[in-house]
Amino acid sequence: MPLILANLGSQMNIKKIKGNDETRRFLSSLGFITGEVVTVISEFGGNLIINVKDTRVALDKGMASRIIV
């Protein structure tokens, strides 16, 4: 399921990153790689605050929908 549908506070493993090469490279540079554990911290106006590799990252709904957990 896409990361935007994940419950707040639940830890999930990334199964796949969708999108073109540039999008996947951008998400990879932020720490979003296959097998990594992510936690959705909060949601505000469709945007997500996500904990990945002990770092909090803000993603908009479009980017978060490309991350499959």
HELIX and SHEET records of a PDB file:
HELIX    1   1 LEU A    3  LEU A    5  5                                   3    
HELIX    2   2 ASP A   21  SER A   29  1                                   9    
HELIX    3   3 LYS A   61  ALA A   64  1                                   4    
SHEET    1   A 4 GLN A  11  ASN A  13  0                                        
SHEET    2   A 4 VAL A  37  PHE A  44 -1                                        
SHEET    3   A 4 ASN A  47  VAL A  52 -1                                        
SHEET    4   A 4 THR A  55  LEU A  59 -1                                        
SHEET    1   B 2 LYS A  16  ILE A  17  0                                        
SHEET    2   B 2 ILE A  67  ILE A  68 -1                                        
END                                                                             
